[in-house]
Amino acid sequence: MRQYGFRKYFAEKAFHACEDTKFELAKLGNDAGIYGGVELVLNL
C-alpha cells in the first residue's frame, strides 16, 4: 500500500492500540454521506 503523508503523523500521535491502523482510499466517493446517513437512520 502506498504510504500517505498523514500516516507517520497518525502513528506518532495515535493511541498505541490504534497505531497499526491501515488506511485505504475511499471507494464510495460522493455516496459516502448517503450511506452514512442511512446507517444512522437504520440504527435508531
KABEL-V209734 format. One line per field, one symbol per residue. psi: psi as a letter, one per 30 degrees, with the letter a starting at -180 (. if undefined). A space follows every 10 residues. Layout:
psi: ???
//
This chain:
psi: kkklefeeee eeflkffffg kkklkkffbf feeeeeeeee efg.
//
